[in-house]
Amino acid sequence: MSTTSLDHGLRFAFGTLTVLPVKVERWDRDAARGGMLCAPVVGLVVGAGAAAAGVTLLYLGAGALLAAVGSVAVPALLTRGLHLDGIADTADGLGSGKPAEDALRIMKQSDIGPFGVITLLFVLLAQVAALAQVYADSWARGALAAVVAAVAARLALTLAARKGVPAARPEGLGAAVAGVVPVRSAAVVTVVAALAAAAAGTLFGADDAVRTALALLAALALAELLLRRCVRRFGGVTGDVFGGLAETAATAALVVLTFAA
């Protein structure tokens, strides 16, 4: 990837995946490809913000539970809650039992149905509970967990944007990024992220290195199962599905990391 392509890719990634004031100068497929490949970098930044919030609250005397709430709140704020909205809408679509066209229409509606509410509730509870457990064990492990979860969430988007995964609609963010990432490139990014996670885990010992890498890979595996279900059910991916994949991966990573606490 050239320097110019990297610049446009980073702009696309931060401009579409966060509320940070980054100007997206190109919306073509090349920029989308670079953006999806750079998505884990966005996760690193978002995760660092989440970790900083949690550690700051601990430093000020808050308990592990409040620190966990702070860490979970940061990604929601930095994404305008779009990923949380995505997993709620995806749950409504999957739970509707209606044909693909009707399910997609349900997902596009502004309101949230019962499946979405229940899913959103349990996702947030699981994230807060898992982070609280890890923070209670160690502020440093809690910070690492927040970063790994955020990276896993965005890496799931990279994999979902690989070639061969169709868009369910001809318009929207899902259509803009569907199928733009070469499979080999997605695999390389995944390997790099797993090695980086393992390296970060070595700060706490060999067991933590293995657990951290496994947490990342387990999160991606669960997101892949959801992706395949959505492709079969809806005929492809949408922006809501991408959001659902991100929250699923983040939650799974945090739950696995509690096994180290």
BAGUDO-988409 format. One line per field, with one value per residue (C-alpha): residue number from 1; x, y, z; residue in one letter. Coordinates in steps of 0.5 Angstrom, whole numbers. Example, Ala and Ser with C-alpha at 12.3 -4.5 7.8 and 13.67 -1.06 7.14 Angstrom:
! BAGUDO-988409
num [1, 2]
X [25, 27]
Y [-9, -2]
Z [16, 14]
residuo [a, s]
***
This chain:
! BAGUDO-988409
num [1, 2, 3, 4, 5, 6, 7, 8, 9, 10, 11, 12, 13, 14, 15, 16, 17, 18, 19, 20, 21, 22, 23, 24, 25, 26, 27, 28, 29, 30, 31, 32, 33, 34, 35, 36, 37, 38, 39, 40, 41, 42, 43, 44, 45, 46, 47, 48, 49, 50, 51, 52, 53, 54, 55, 56, 57, 58, 59, 60, 61, 62, 63, 64, 65, 66, 67, 68, 69, 70, 71, 72, 73, 74, 75, 76, 77, 78, 79, 80, 81, 82, 83, 84, 85, 86, 87, 88, 89, 90, 91, 92, 93, 94, 95, 96, 97, 98, 99, 100, 101, 102, 103, 104, 105, 106, 107, 108, 109, 110, 111, 112, 113, 114, 115, 116, 117, 118, 119, 120, 121, 122, 123, 124, 125, 126, 127, 128, 129, 130, 131, 132, 133, 134, 135, 136, 137, 138, 139, 140, 141, 142, 143, 144, 145, 146, 147, 148, 149, 150, 151, 152, 153, 154, 155, 156, 157, 158, 159, 160, 161, 162, 163, 164, 165, 166, 167, 168, 169, 170, 171, 172, 173, 174, 175, 176, 177, 178, 179, 180, 181, 182, 183, 184, 185, 186, 187, 188, 189, 190, 191, 192, 193, 194, 195, 196, 197, 198, 199, 200, 201, 202, 203, 204, 205, 206, 207, 208, 209, 210, 211, 212, 213, 214, 215, 216, 217, 218, 219, 220, 221, 222, 223, 224, 225, 226, 227, 228, 229, 230, 231, 232, 233, 234, 235, 236, 237, 238, 239, 240, 241, 242, 243, 244, 245, 246, 247, 248, 249, 250, 251, 252, 253, 254, 255, 256, 257, 258, 259, 260, 261]
X [0, 3, 4, -2, -7, -5, -7, -14, -15, -14, -18, -24, -23, -23, -28, -33, -32, -31, -34, -27, -26, -23, -24, -26, -23, -25, -30, -28, -27, -19, -20, -25, -20, -15, -20, -22, -15, -14, -20, -16, -12, -18, -19, -13, -14, -21, -19, -13, -19, -23, -17, -15, -22, -22, -15, -17, -23, -19, -14, -19, -22, -28, -29, -28, -35, -35, -28, -32, -38, -33, -29, -35, -38, -32, -33, -40, -39, -33, -38, -44, -47, -48, -45, -49, -55, -53, -53, -60, -62, -59, -62, -69, -68, -65, -71, -76, -77, -79, -76, -70, -73, -78, -72, -68, -74, -75, -67, -68, -73, -71, -74, -72, -76, -76, -70, -66, -67, -66, -59, -57, -58, -54, -49, -47, -48, -43, -38, -39, -39, -33, -29, -30, -28, -21, -20, -21, -16, -11, -12, -6, -10, -16, -13, -10, -17, -20, -15, -16, -23, -23, -18, -22, -28, -25, -21, -28, -30, -24, -25, -33, -31, -27, -28, -33, -38, -44, -48, -55, -57, -54, -53, -51, -44, -45, -45, -39, -34, -37, -32, -26, -21, -17, -17, -10, -9, -15, -11, -4, -8, -11, -4, -1, -6, -6, 2, 1, -4, 1, 6, 2, 0, 7, 8, 4, 7, 7, 0, -3, 0, -3, -10, -10, -8, -14, -19, -17, -18, -24, -28, -26, -29, -36, -36, -35, -41, -45, -43, -45, -51, -53, -51, -55, -61, -60, -57, -51, -48, -51, -48, -52, -49, -42, -44, -47, -40, -36, -40, -40, -33, -31, -36, -33, -26, -28, -31, -25, -20, -24, -21, -14, -17]
Y [0, 7, 13, 16, 10, 9, 16, 16, 9, 12, 18, 13, 8, 14, 18, 12, 8, 14, 21, 24, 30, 27, 29, 23, 25, 19, 14, 10, 2, 3, 8, 3, -3, 1, 4, -4, -6, 0, -2, -5, 1, 5, 0, 1, 8, 7, 2, 6, 12, 6, 4, 11, 12, 6, 7, 14, 12, 7, 12, 17, 12, 9, 2, -4, -4, 4, 3, -2, 2, 8, 4, 1, 8, 11, 6, 8, 15, 15, 11, 15, 8, 6, -1, -2, 0, -5, -11, -9, -8, -15, -18, -16, -18, -25, -26, -23, -30, -26, -27, -23, -17, -16, -17, -12, -7, -8, -7, 0, 2, 7, 4, -2, -9, -14, -18, -12, -9, -16, -17, -10, -11, -17, -15, -9, -13, -18, -13, -9, -15, -18, -12, -11, -17, -16, -9, -12, -17, -12, -5, -6, -13, -9, -4, -9, -12, -6, -5, -12, -12, -6, -8, -15, -11, -7, -13, -17, -11, -13, -20, -19, -14, -19, -22, -27, -23, -20, -14, -15, -8, -4, 2, 4, 3, -5, -4, 1, -4, -11, -15, -10, -13, -19, -25, -26, -19, -20, -26, -22, -17, -22, -26, -19, -17, -24, -24, -17, -19, -25, -20, -15, -21, -23, -17, -21, -28, -34, -36, -29, -29, -35, -32, -26, -29, -34, -28, -25, -31, -33, -27, -27, -34, -32, -26, -31, -35, -29, -27, -33, -33, -26, -28, -34, -30, -23, -25, -21, -16, -9, -3, -6, -13, -10, -6, -13, -16, -11, -12, -19, -20, -14, -18, -25, -22, -19, -26, -30, -25, -26, -33, -30, -26]
Z [0, -2, 3, -1, -1, 7, 8, 4, 8, 15, 13, 11, 17, 22, 18, 18, 24, 29, 30, 30, 26, 20, 13, 8, 1, -3, -3, -8, -8, -7, -1, 2, 1, 5, 10, 12, 12, 17, 21, 27, 28, 29, 34, 37, 38, 41, 45, 48, 50, 53, 57, 59, 62, 66, 69, 70, 74, 78, 80, 82, 87, 83, 84, 78, 76, 75, 71, 67, 65, 63, 59, 55, 54, 51, 44, 44, 44, 39, 34, 36, 38, 31, 33, 39, 34, 29, 33, 36, 29, 27, 32, 30, 23, 25, 30, 26, 22, 16, 9, 7, 4, 10, 15, 12, 12, 19, 20, 17, 21, 26, 32, 36, 37, 43, 40, 39, 46, 49, 45, 47, 54, 55, 50, 55, 61, 59, 57, 63, 68, 64, 64, 72, 73, 70, 73, 79, 78, 75, 72, 67, 65, 65, 60, 56, 55, 53, 48, 45, 45, 41, 36, 35, 34, 28, 26, 25, 20, 16, 15, 14, 8, 5, -3, -3, 2, -2, 0, 2, -1, -7, -2, 4, 8, 7, 0, 0, 3, 2, -2, -2, 2, -1, 3, 3, 6, 11, 13, 14, 18, 22, 24, 25, 30, 34, 34, 37, 42, 44, 45, 49, 54, 55, 60, 65, 63, 58, 60, 59, 52, 50, 53, 50, 43, 44, 46, 39, 35, 39, 38, 30, 30, 34, 29, 23, 25, 26, 19, 16, 19, 16, 9, 9, 12, 9, 2, 5, 9, 11, 16, 21, 20, 21, 27, 30, 28, 32, 38, 38, 37, 43, 48, 46, 47, 54, 56, 54, 58, 64, 64, 66, 71]
residuo [m, s, t, t, s, l, d, h, g, l, r, f, a, f, g, t, l, t, v, l, p, v, k, v, e, r, w, d, r, d, a, a, r, g, g, m, l, c, a, p, v, v, g, l, v, v, g, a, g, a, a, a, a, g, v, t, l, l, y, l, g, a, g, a, l, l, a, a, v, g, s, v, a, v, p, a, l, l, t, r, g, l, h, l, d, g, i, a, d, t, a, d, g, l, g, s, g, k, p, a, e, d, a, l, r, i, m, k, q, s, d, i, g, p, f, g, v, i, t, l, l, f, v, l, l, a, q, v, a, a, l, a, q, v, y, a, d, s, w, a, r, g, a, l, a, a, v, v, a, a, v, a, a, r, l, a, l, t, l, a, a, r, k, g, v, p, a, a, r, p, e, g, l, g, a, a, v, a, g, v, v, p, v, r, s, a, a, v, v, t, v, v, a, a, l, a, a, a, a, a, g, t, l, f, g, a, d, d, a, v, r, t, a, l, a, l, l, a, a, l, a, l, a, e, l, l, l, r, r, c, v, r, r, f, g, g, v, t, g, d, v, f, g, g, l, a, e, t, a, a, t, a, a, l, v, v, l, t, f, a, a]
***
